[in-house]
Amino acid sequence: MTPVATPATTRHAASDTDRTPDHTDDTQESPTMLELDPAVREVLSGTSIAHLATVLPDGAPHSVPLWVGLEGEHLAILTGPGSRKARNLRRDPRVALSITPVDDPFTPVTLRGKVVAELEGDRAWEIIDRIAKVHVGGPYPREQERVVFLIEPETQHVGIG
């Protein structure tokens, strides 16, 4: 199976300009992975709660609040391996995220992308603990099994509009 090329764009509401080298819009294809905007990286590295939208089996949207972090250029989320979002992501890897920065609620960040990996075991727990440290100051409790999904961002937008 040949991978599908995806758009790689950044839009800022204030200027509504493209931040990609080839100045593509959301409908054009680009073979390169999106480089995250510094403003997006800053929000993803902080304590803001994201809302993840996935697709239910009947095609309806499913949205949940969650922690999100970075793993290189990928977004990292954690969940239980049998959760509704995990089942949705395994069936259909397309996602949308919206994040309202706690210190600047009028400059939200939205991203769309697709899941490119599911991690478990020690590698997953390293990422989970790093994300938990940002939000609660220490490692994530080990009472429940957890997995990490890595998301390749395809589009990003900073600001309202």
C-alpha positions as CSV (number, residue, x, y, z in Angstrom):
1,M,0.0,0.0,0.0
2,T,1.3,3.4,-0.9
3,P,1.1,6.1,1.8
4,V,-1.2,9.0,1.0
5,A,0.5,12.4,0.8
6,T,-1.1,14.9,3.1
7,P,-1.3,18.7,3.2
8,A,1.2,20.5,5.4
9,T,0.0,23.9,6.3
10,T,0.0,26.5,9.1
11,R,-2.5,29.3,9.2
12,H,-2.5,32.2,11.6
13,A,-5.7,34.1,12.0
14,A,-4.0,37.5,12.2
15,S,-2.4,37.2,8.8
16,D,-4.1,34.1,7.4
17,T,-0.9,33.4,5.6
18,D,0.6,30.0,4.8
19,R,3.7,28.9,6.6
20,T,4.8,26.2,4.3
21,P,7.7,26.6,1.8
22,D,5.5,25.8,-1.2
23,H,2.6,28.0,0.0
24,T,0.1,25.2,-0.4
25,D,-3.4,25.5,1.0
26,D,-5.4,22.8,2.9
27,T,-6.4,21.0,-0.3
28,Q,-3.0,20.6,-1.9
29,E,-0.7,17.6,-1.2
30,S,2.8,17.8,0.3
31,P,5.1,14.8,0.7
32,T,6.9,16.4,3.7
33,M,5.9,16.3,7.3
34,L,4.6,19.5,8.8
35,E,7.0,21.5,10.9
36,L,5.2,22.7,14.0
37,D,5.0,26.4,14.4
38,P,6.8,27.7,17.5
39,A,3.5,29.0,18.9
40,V,1.9,25.6,18.5
41,R,5.0,23.9,20.2
42,E,4.7,26.3,23.1
43,V,1.0,25.5,23.7
44,L,1.6,21.7,23.3
45,S,4.4,21.9,25.8
46,G,2.3,23.6,28.5
47,T,-0.6,22.6,30.8
48,S,-3.5,23.3,28.5
49,I,-6.1,20.6,28.0
50,A,-6.7,19.5,24.4
51,H,-9.9,18.2,22.9
52,L,-9.4,15.3,20.6
53,A,-12.0,14.5,17.9
54,T,-12.1,11.0,16.4
55,V,-14.6,9.2,14.2
56,L,-17.1,6.7,15.7
57,P,-17.9,3.5,13.8
58,D,-21.1,5.1,12.5
59,G,-19.2,8.1,11.2
60,A,-20.3,10.4,14.0
61,P,-17.7,12.6,15.8
62,H,-16.4,11.7,19.2
63,S,-14.6,14.4,21.2
64,V,-12.8,14.0,24.6
65,P,-10.6,16.2,26.7
66,L,-7.1,14.9,27.3
67,W,-3.5,15.7,27.9
68,V,-1.2,16.1,24.9
69,G,2.5,16.3,24.6
70,L,5.2,16.3,21.9
71,E,7.4,13.4,20.8
72,G,9.7,15.0,18.2
73,E,7.5,16.5,15.5
74,H,4.6,14.2,16.5
75,L,1.8,14.8,19.0
76,A,1.6,12.2,21.8
77,I,-1.6,11.3,23.6
78,L,-2.3,8.6,26.2
79,T,-5.3,6.4,26.8
80,G,-6.4,3.0,28.0
81,P,-5.9,0.3,25.3
82,G,-9.6,-0.6,25.3
83,S,-11.0,3.0,25.5
84,R,-13.5,4.3,22.9
85,K,-10.8,6.7,21.6
86,A,-8.2,3.9,21.2
87,R,-10.7,1.7,19.3
88,N,-11.7,4.7,17.1
89,L,-8.0,5.5,16.4
90,R,-7.1,1.9,15.4
91,R,-10.1,1.8,13.0
92,D,-9.7,5.3,11.5
93,P,-6.5,7.2,12.2
94,R,-7.8,10.7,11.3
95,V,-8.0,13.2,14.2
96,A,-8.6,16.8,15.0
97,L,-7.4,18.6,18.1
98,S,-8.3,21.9,19.6
99,I,-6.4,23.5,22.4
100,T,-7.2,26.7,24.3
101,P,-4.1,28.0,26.0
102,V,-4.7,28.6,29.7
103,D,-2.8,31.9,29.5
104,D,-4.3,33.2,26.2
105,P,-7.8,31.7,25.6
106,F,-8.3,34.0,22.6
107,T,-5.4,32.4,20.7
108,P,-6.5,28.8,20.3
109,V,-4.6,26.2,18.4
110,T,-6.2,23.6,16.1
111,L,-4.6,20.7,14.4
112,R,-5.6,17.9,12.1
113,G,-3.6,14.8,11.5
114,K,-3.4,11.1,11.6
115,V,-2.2,8.4,14.0
116,V,1.1,6.9,12.8
117,A,2.0,4.7,15.7
118,E,0.7,3.1,18.9
119,L,3.3,2.5,21.6
120,E,3.0,0.3,24.7
121,G,5.4,-0.9,27.4
122,D,8.4,1.0,28.6
123,R,8.6,3.3,25.6
124,A,5.0,4.4,26.2
125,W,5.5,4.9,29.9
126,E,8.5,7.2,29.3
127,I,6.3,9.5,27.2
128,I,3.3,9.2,29.6
129,D,5.5,10.1,32.6
130,R,6.9,13.1,30.7
131,I,3.4,14.4,29.9
132,A,2.1,13.7,33.4
133,K,5.0,15.6,34.9
134,V,3.9,18.7,33.1
135,H,0.3,18.4,34.3
136,V,0.6,16.9,37.8
137,G,4.3,17.3,38.7
138,G,5.2,13.6,38.7
139,P,4.9,10.2,37.1
140,Y,1.5,8.7,36.0
141,P,0.1,6.1,38.4
142,R,0.6,2.5,37.2
143,E,-2.8,1.2,38.4
144,Q,-4.2,1.1,34.9
145,E,-2.8,-0.1,31.6
146,R,-2.0,2.8,29.2
147,V,-0.9,3.2,25.6
148,V,0.4,6.1,23.6
149,F,-0.7,7.2,20.1
150,L,1.6,9.3,18.0
151,I,-0.1,11.7,15.7
152,E,1.5,13.2,12.6
153,P,0.2,16.8,12.2
154,E,-1.1,17.6,8.7
155,T,-2.5,21.1,9.3
156,Q,-2.2,23.7,12.1
157,H,-4.0,26.9,12.8
158,V,-3.2,29.5,15.5
159,G,-5.8,32.1,16.5
160,I,-9.5,32.7,15.9
161,G,-10.8,33.0,12.4
